[in-house]
Every structure is written in structure tokens, then in C-alpha cells.
Amino acid sequence: MLPFIRSDLAQFTAYKPHPSNDTAASVPAQFDRLDTNESPYDFPPELKEKLSWTYQQVIETNRYPDGGHETLKDAIAQYVNESAPLSSSLFTAGNISVGNGSDELIRSLLIATCLGGEGSILVANPTFSMYGILAQTLGIPVVAVDRNETNFEIDLKAAQSAIEKTQNPPIRVVFVVHPNSPTANSLTAAELAWLRSLNEHILVVIDEAYFEFSQTTLVGELAQRANWVILRTFSKAFRLAALRVGYCVAHPEAIAILEKVRLPYNLPSFSIAAALVALQNCTLLLESIPQTLSERAKLIEILSQQPELQITASAANFIYLRLKPNGFYSQDAALKTFHQKLRTLGTLVRHISGGLRITVGTIEENARTVNRVQAALANLEF
């Protein structure tokens, strides 16, 4: 290891993008990419044409982008209010911060709360891995508790104990996803009651990346909870994963701090333009949601008939399945083989935390998924 690099970084594992080069090399040239929870539908051609005109006629590439994001923040605040639904004046641009994907906002939140030995974070695994990865790269301790193996609810007793016992540094931030990734379950009443009970010195970050699919949001509580932050993204339902736009909703004082620590000009002009076009045409873009939910229900119904599979309910645009315990084979080895067979057949899914996370795709992709899952299971040695 290079002598000028922090010694602890040698122990960390970088986030592995999907599909990566080695993944793509081992599957057919045309494959179904159901491993990253993106929308299976591209931006509509008419909106791409509008963006093309914007790039040609409006954006000056020799000029820095709008560093204050005021127009975009106004549009996001309007969408947040309307989609909740809430009073049209409840959230304003002062409640919004915009990032290069939610990842940048997560990193900014960590810098603002825990850096310099002031705090550690709490996560409940399995969950979105970037909370822990980003914290570790900043030298921030990560405290992890488990989830129930059946329904994936957070072990609240363990979580509360961790908060009470963790010192030097104390837990300063709790991260949850609503609904959770990779397991697709929403926060329960008990989990919400626990989050509401946390001391105001603890920041509660609720990641609503899949809000448009769950249609369940907690933004209405932010007015009473200055220690809560809601994360959202344009990468899923709004079909802009390639352009990396995320946002958070929070108390104006928290937003002011995030503005202090974020990088200047953090969003390219084209990404800002695309997010604005997406919000201006949200009705068109979100028309695909009912079909995704219908297809999700079909996938769960059909695959639940496979005796080898265990599938939980989903409130997101993906499903999570596991192999049922069987004393005649190694579950880990069988799952790895199952995952590999799906790749060979042409479907990419995410092998994570003892299960497979499968994005709900188009009608055609989902039909192929069912056939390939059944074929892969038939060739497994149970």
C-alpha cells in the first residue's frame, strides 16, 4: 500500500457498480439488467428532444452551472408538497438541498454530524451499503444491528441498547430506508415509534428513494422534527439514473449546514435541466408506476409457487427472494450457483445478504425472469 495512504483504507471494500465490466463479460450481449433498481423505461423521446434543444440553445458549456439550484429547489418543494399531499406552502426552497445523487447528500450529512471523532452511525443490516461505506471512508465508526430473519424488521432492542452503550464517539446518526433495500419492507409502526422517541441530538435519516412506488412518506412529520431528514432521488421513478440527481428535505437550519459542506457547482447544468424537465412532466413519467406495481404482484404470485423460494412482500420496485433452508445442500453455495445460472441465461440480478434482489422490469423482461428462474431452479441440485 502506498505509504501516504491512510492505513485503515486497506481494510475497506469499495462499492461495486452493477453491471461492472467483469459482470458484463460473462453474460450474453443482450441481457436483462434487473440488478440496480433502475426504471426499465428510458426517458420519453419527446422529453429527450426537449433536453437536446436545451443543451444546444440554452446551456453554455463554458459557464459554470447554477450553483444555488434555486429554480430546481422551488420545483422540488412544489412536488414534495403536492405528492404528500401537503399545504402548498409547507416546504419551500429553504427546506431542500440537492446533491449529485443521494450519495453526495449522505456524505455531506456525515461530514456535518460525525467528522472529527464527534459521532458514529447506526445501521440495521441488511440495508443500503453506502451508509457504511461512506462513513468508513471518512473515518466514522459504524455500529450495525441485525434485522428479524423472517420479516426484516429492525432489532429495536439491540438498536436502543447500541445507542445507550456506544460512547467515544456516541451514535449521532441513524440511517433507515423506507422501504428498505434490499429487502423491500416498509418501516413498521413499532419502528416509527422508536425513531420518534430518539433524542433530538440524534439525526434520523429516512431514505425514501422508492417513495413513488410505496406512496408512503414521512415528510409531513418534518415540521415537528428538526432532527429528521428525508432523502429522495430522481434515479428511480423519474428515470434519470444516468444524470445523478438526489435531494433531501429537512429543517432550514439543517439545509443551511448542508449548503456549507457541499461542493460548489456539484450538479452539471444538463442534470439540473433534466431534473426540471422531469418535474414539469411528472404525470407522464409516473404513468408507468401502476404497471410496475402490477408486474411486481405477478412476479411475487408466480415465484411464490416455487417450493424452493421464500419471497417477502415488497413496497418498492424490486422483490427479494431467498432459498428455503434444506439440509441436503449448502444454502450459500446453492444461492451462488442460482445467481450464476441466471446470469448465464441472460438476467442480471443482485446477490446480496443471503438472497437475490430482482428489479421489476418490463412485461417482457419479467416473463423472461420467471422462465429463467424456473430453469435455473430445475438445474440446481437440491
Buried (B, 14 or more C-beta within 10 A) or exposed (E): EEEEEEEEEEEEEEEEEBBEEEBBEEBEEEBBBBBBBBBBBEBBEEBEEBBEEBBEEEBEEEEEBBEEBEEBBBBBBBBBBEBBEBEEEBBBBBBBBBBBBBBBBBBBBBBBBBBEEEBBBBBBBBBBBBBBBBBBBEEBBBBBBEBEEEEBBBBBEBBBEBBEEBEEBBBBBBBBBBBBBBBBBBBBEEBBEBBEEBEEEBBBBBBBBBBBBBEEBBBBBBBEBBBBBBBBBBBBBBBBBEBBBBBBBBBBEBBEBBEEBBEEEBBBBBBBBBBBBBBBBBEEBBEBBEBBBEBBEBBBEBBBEBEBBBBBBBBBBBBBBBBEEEEEBEEEEBBEBBBEBBBBBBBBBBBBBBBBBBBBBBEEBBBBBBEBBEEBBEEBEE
